[in-house]
Amino acid sequence: MDIGPIWSRVHATEEGGEKETCKRIEEAKKALGVNRLISGHTPQYRTGKILSICNGGYMVIDVGISRYYGANLAALEIIEEEEGKQNVYALYPGGKIKL
């Protein structure tokens, strides 16, 4: 890969479109042996919401919690179920959303 999957904002900004982004995410997940990549330090302050793309394979959880970015509050909850299944939720002051 030309771009490091761990410290790059290119995936969150969807340069090249979501199709190309998801292709890079799949390559990174395969190389790392993981089911999903979760990234921070790329504030989603315009929406104040967790970004989930590539069928949940890539999530950006920095929602801009500081006052400078809008004081948005959120958390990611991953619940392990039977047989390795996971339920993933975005938690906000107004409620819980399944991702």
ROTOR-678017 format. One record per atom (N, C-alpha, C, O, CB): x, y, z; residue in one letter. Coordinates in steps of 0.001 Angstrom, whole numbers, plus 524288, in hexadecimal, padded with zeros to 5 digits. Each point is the difference from the previous one (the first is absolute). Last residue first. Glycine has a CB too. Layout:
! ROTOR-678017
XYZa;...
END
This chain:
! ROTOR-678017
79E978021C836F3l;802F7801277FB3Cl;800907FB1F7FCAEl;80261800307FBD3l;8027A806EA808D7l;7ECF2800EA80AB2k;802EF7FB707FE20k;802AA801717FAE6k;7FD8F8021B7FC6Fk;7FC217F798807ECk;801128137B80BACi;7FED37FEA37FA99i;803587FB517FE73i;804C280009800B2i;7F8E18095F7FD1Fi;7FA858026D81431k;8039F7FC057FE1Ak;7FE4F7FE687FA7Ek;7FB657FEFA7FF11k;806747FDC480A35k;7FA96816508027Fg;7FEB37FA827FF4Bg;804557FCCB7FD90g;80466801CD7FF45g;7F287800F47FFEAg;8094381015805C9g;7FA827FF147FEBEg;7FE857FA547FF2Fg;7FB6B7FED47FF23g;804B2809C67FCF7g;811A87FD5080784p;7FCB0801C18044Ep;7FA2E7FEE27FF0Fp;7FD147FF1C803B6p;80988807D17FE1Cp;806017EC257F48Dy;7FF9A805B380002y;7FCA5801A6804A2y;7FD237FCC680221y;803DF803A67F3FDy;809DA7EDCC8007Dl;7FD318020E80487l;80044805ED7FFE8l;804378024A7FFA6l;7FDCF7F59B805A1l;7FFA47F6E07ECAAa;801BE8055680118a;7FCA0801EF8047Ca;7FB347FFB37FFC7a;807BB802107F6BFa;801E87E9628045Cy;7FC6180453800D2y;802EA8052980084y;8046180035801FAy;7F55F7F9A98025Ey;8074D7EFCC7F5E1v;802D8804EC80064v;7FC108047680037v;7FC698004E7FCD1v;80B617FBF07FE4Bv;7FAB67ED6C807A7n;7FC38804287FF1En;802C98051D80126n;802778009880415n;7F5B67F99C7FE41n;80F257F16D7F81Cq;80052804EB802E1q;7FB71803877FE8Dq;7FE70800477FB76q;80B577FEF8804E5q;7FD1A7EAB77FF7Bk;7FCD9804397FDCBk;8007F804DB80370k;8005A7FFA0804C8k;7F9557F9D77F742k;80E037F50D8075Bg;8031F804227FDA7g;7FCF9804717FD88g;8025D8039F7FDE6g;804097F5AE800A2g;7F1DA7F7C080B17e;8029A7FE4C7FB39e;802CD804647FD1Ce;8001D800097FB31e;7F92F7F91B80422e;7F9A880E3A80E83e;801867FA8A7FF3De;802B37FF3C7FAC2e;7FEFC802D17FC3De;7F9897FA6180962e;808EB815E7800EEe;7FBB57FC55800A0e;802197FA747FF4Ce;804BB7FF287FFE5e;7F4B1807907FCD9e;80E2B80DEA80804e;801247FABC7FE0De;7FB5A7FC7C80137e;7FE337FFBA80473e;80B978018D7FCD3e;7F73B814167FC0Bi;7FE547FBD480382i;801057FAC37FD5Bi;7FDFD7FEE97FBC6i;7FB1A806EA8085Bi;80CA780FB97FAF5i;800447FB0D7FD29i;7FED57FBAB803E8i;802D37FF48803D3i;803D98043D7F593i;7F77F812DF80460e;7FF4B7FB6980352e;8000C7FB257FC85e;7FD087FF9E7FC3Ce;7FDB48059A80A78e;80B23810B07F93Bl;7FF1D7FB437FCF4l;7FFAE7FB72803D0l;8035F7FF6780360l;80162804467F4A6l;7F6B1811FC80A37a;8036E7FBA18014Ea;7FE957FB707FC79a;7FB9F7FFA17FE0Ea;805518036280B60a;7FC03813EC7F970a;7FEC17FAE87FDB8a;803E27FBF7801FCa;804478014A801C7a;7F7EB802FD7F62Ca;7FE618124480791l;801177FB8080354l;7FE567FAFD7FD44l;7FBBF7FFB47FDC7l;8031F805D880A42l;8073880FC47F303n;7FCA97FB7F7FED4n;8019E7FB6380365n;804A67FEEF800A2n;7FA0D804367F617n;807728100B8073Fa;7FE9F7FD5A804DFa;7FC297FB7F7FF1Fa;7FC657FF3880316a;8051E80930801A2a;807AF803E27EE9Ag;7FA587FF9B800A3g;7FE1F7FD38804D7g;7FB497FF9D800DBg;8046B8008B7F5CFg;812768047180379y;7FD8F7FD007FBC7y;7FA277FF20800C8y;7FDA17FD097FD0Cy;80AE57FEA4801A7y;8019180DCD80DDAy;801C78022A7FB08y;7FD507FD537FB62y;7FEC4802837FC18y;809DB7FFA28080Ay;7F5357F7A280D5Cr;7FCA58047A7FEAFr;80174802507FABCr;7FC97801D57FD26r;802548001180C57r;805417E9D67F95Bs;8019F804FC80258s;7FC4F804647FE51s;7FD677FF9E7FBF9s;80BFF7FD5580424s;7F4DE7F1947F928i;7FE24800708055Ei;8017F8053480296i;7FD66801BB803A7i;8033C7F4957FCF3i;7FE9E800067ECC7g;800DA8057980161g;7FE038012C80575g;7FC7F80338800B6g;802D77FF317F5E4g;801417EC7D80109v;7FB6A803157FE79v;80096805CC8013Fv;7FC4F803017FF50v;7FE497F51980223v;810667F4CF7FB5Bd;800F08054A801FAd;7FB988037A7FE03d;7FFD1801557FB62d;80A1A7FD56804D7d;7F8267EF117FAF2i;7FD12800FD804C9i;80101805578026Ei;7FDBC8013D8040Ei;802827F5507FD68i;7FF997FD1A7EBE5v;802D68047D80221v;7FCDB801D7804B2v;7FB84801A87FF78v;808638010B7F79Fv;7FD8A7EA307FD3Fm;7FD21803BF80331m;803A480440801EDm;804637FEF8801AEm;7F5527FA0E80106m;803DC7F50F7EF37y;803418047B80178y;7FCA5803F1802E2y;7FBE8801A47FE15y;80A0C7FCF67FA28y;7F2E97F15F801FBg;8057A7FE698000Cg;803B78045880180g;8048B7FF078013Fg;7F93B7FA937F80Ag;7EEC480605803C8g;801EC7FFB080558g;805AD7FE6280070g;801F47FF2980450g;7F5217FEC17FE40g;80100804847ECAAn;7FCE97FC15802DCn;801FB7FF2E8058Cn;8003A7FB96801E4n;7FDDD8000C7F5A7n;808F48123A7FE2Cc;801F17FAD77FE57c;7FD517FBA080311c;8028A7FC5F801E0c;80624807A97FBCBc;7F6B480DBF80C55i;7FFAE7FEE07FA67i;802117FA857FEF6i;801E87FD5E8038Bi;7FF2180C367FA46i;7F9568056B81229s;8007F7FA667FF0As;7FF3F7FF177FA2Fs;7FBCC800F87FDDFs;800EB7FCB780B3Fs;80662812CF80631l;7FFDD7FE947FA7Bl;800E97FA247FF87l;803EB7FDF9801E8l;7FF5380B017FB61l;7F48C8037F812D3i;803EA7FC237FE8Ci;7FF407FEAA7FA40i;7FBA37FEFC7FE42i;804B87FD5C80AFEi;7F9678169A7FD3Ek;7FE877FA7B8003Dk;804A07FC887FE89k;80387801A57FD2Ck;7F32D800B9800A7k;80724810D980118g;7FFF67FE9F80584g;7FEA47FA4A800E1g;7FE9B7FE7780457g;7FEF480AAA7FDAFg;8047C802467EDC7t;7FB697FCD58013Dt;7FF837FEF8805D8t;7FBAF7FF5380202t;805087FC8E7F53At;80D3A80E77802A0r;7FB94801F07FCE2r;7FB007FD0780146r;7FBC2802428002Br;80A73800437F8B2r;80A927F8DB80E9Cy;7FD378043D802A2y;7FB718021E7FCD5y;7FC6E8024E80241y;80BD97FFF38021Fy;805167EE477FCA4q;7FB548002D7FCB8q;7FC6E804498021Eq;7FB607FF1C800FCq;805527F7297FCC9q;81556805E580451p;7FADC80196801FCp;7FBBC800277FBCEp;800B5802327FBC8p;803FB802F280AEBp;80CED7F07F7FCA5t;7FE00802627FB3At;7FA6B801AB8013Dt;7FC4D7FD2C7FECCt;809897FD447FB17t;804867FBAE8123Ah;80345804787FE93h;7FEBB802347FA97h;80351802697FD7Dh;803A47F9D28081Dh;7F4EA7EF8E7FE3Eg;7FEBF804DF802ADg;80355804517FDBFg;8027D7FF527FBF1g;7FB077FBE480C49g;7FB187EFAC7F247s;803B3804567FFDEs;7FDF88049D8032Ds;7FB4A800C880090s;807CB7FC487F69Cs;7FB1C7ECCD803E9i;7FD888044D802D0i;804148043D80095i;8045C7FF0A801C9i;7F55C7FAF380319i;802157F34A7EF10l;803B9803FD801B0l;7FCE68045880298l;7FBE98019E7FE0El;80A887FC2E7FAA6l;7F5707EC5280466r;7FEC3805827FF08r;8047F80360801CCr;803267FE6F80348r;7F3437FFD17FDB8r;80AC97EF107FEF0n;7FAD3800847FD9Bn;7FE858059A7FEBCn;7FCE9800F77FC72n;800877F7258085Cn;816CB7FEB27FB98v;7FBE0802138035Fv;7FADD8006B7FCFCv;7FFEE7FFCC7FB32v;806C88052E80A08v;80C817F7017F5D8g;7FD187FBA080237g;7FBB9801B0803BAg;7FF317FD8E8040Fg;808BD7FD287FAFBg;804F480F2A7F596l;800568002D805B3l;7FD2B7FB78802A8l;800BB7FF19804AAl;7FFE880A867FAA2l;7FF367F8627EE12a;805888000F80183a;800AB7FFC7805ECa;803AC7FD95801F3a;7FE57807897F5FAa;7ECDD7FC6880139k;8023B7FAE57FEB0k;805AE7FFAE801CAk;8019C7FC1A8024Fk;7F855803327F5F9k;7FD83810C380966k;7FDC77FC2E803A4k;802527FA957FF12k;801437FD31803B2k;7F66F808087FCB0k;80CE58081F7F3BEa;80261800DE80526a;7FE077FC07803F6a;803167FDD9802FFa;7FDBE80BAF7FAFAa;7F7A67F6607F13Be;8057E7FE677FFAFe;802A68007F80552e;802EB7FC898019Fe;7FD5C806477F4F7e;7EE9A8038C807EBe;800147FA477FFB8e;805907FDEB7FFC8e;8013E7FC1D8028Ce;7F621804137F8E7e;8065B81206803A8i;7FEB17FE138053Bi;8002C7FA0480010i;8022C7FDB48039Fi;7F82C80A477FE09i;807BE8007F7EE38r;804AB800A48034Ar;7FF0E7FDE18057Er;803737FD9580251r;7FF1780A577F87Br;7EF1D7F81F7F9E0k;803F17FC627FDF1k;804F18004480358k;802347FBF88016Bk;7FA258050C7F56Fk;7F66980B0680C7Ac;7FEBC7FAD480216c;803C17FBD77FDF8c;801267FC39802C0c;7F57D806767FDE3c;80B1280E877F8C7t;801287FFE980599t;7FF157FA8C80233t;8034D7FDF0802D3t;7FA4080B8F7FDECt;7FD737F9A17EDFEe;805B47FF9D80075e;801A77FFBA805BBe;8038B7FD1080167e;7FD77807E87F62Ae;7ED2E7FDA48054Dk;8018D7FAF47FDC2k;805DF7FF288008Bk;801BA7FBD1801A2k;7F6CD804B67F807k;7FFC680FD580B4Fe;7FF6B7FBD8803DEe;801AB7FAAF7FDD7e;8020B7FCCA802F1e;7F6A88084380116e;8103680CBA7F47Fg;7FAD77FDA080058g;7FFE07FB6A803B7g;8040A7FDBC8014Cg;7FA4E8051F7F5B0g;810128094E8054Fg;7FF947FBE97FC12g;7FABF7FD4080022g;7FF187FC637FCF5g;80A7380271803A3g;7FB6A809D7810A4e;80283801A77FB25e;7FFDD7FB7A7FC22e;801677FB9B8015Ae;8047680AC180383e;7F2657FBB380D8Ee;7FE147FD4F7FB5Ee;80244802197FAEBe;7FD3B800597FC16e;7FAB17FDEA808CEe;80AC88056F80E41t;7FE648042B7FC75t;7FE247FDD87FAC9t;7FE35802F07FCA4t;8082080305807B5t;8002C7EEFA80922a;7FB93802D88023Aa;7FE09804477FC69a;7FB72801868004Ba;808037FC8780880a;80BBA7F8137F2B9h;7FB687FC9A80007h;7FB2D802E9801ECh;7FBBD7FF437FDE8h;80A127F90780397h;80AE7810137FE9Fv;7FDFB7FF6E7FAB4v;7FB147FC9A7FFE0v;7FC86800F67FCD3v;80C978001A7FFBFv;802D9803DD811EEr;7FABD802327FFCBr;7FD6B7FF197FAB9r;7FB738015D7FF41r;8074C8055680733r;80CB07EE978055Fs;7FEBF802A47FB1Fs;7FA6D801FE8003Ds;7FC767FD39801B3s;809E07FD1B7F956s;805AF7F87980FA1w;8005A805A6800E3w;7FF31802DD7FAE0w;803AF8021D7FDBFw;802767FC86809D4w;7F7BF7EEAC7F8FFi;7FF538017480571i;7FFE4805E6800C9i;7FCCA801F080301i;8079C7F5CE7FF73i;7FE9D7FEC17ED10p;7FA957FFB8801B5p;7FF19802118057Ep;7FB94801408016Dp;8037D7F7317F8CAp;80F7E80D657F673g;7FF887FCF9804C6g;7FA6C7FFFA80200g;7FD9A8042880056g;80B9E7FDFE801D0g;7FCE67FF547E995i;7FE408034E8044Ci;7FF6A7FC8F804D3i;7FD8C7FBDF7FFC5i;7FDC780A6E7FA0Ei;809C37F2417F623d;802DE804EA7FFD1d;7FEDD8036E804B8d;803318034D80170d;7FCA27FC317F4E4d;7FFD37EAE280821m;7FCB7804A080000m;80370804D780000m;803FA80035802B3m;7F4DC7FAF68020Cm;
END
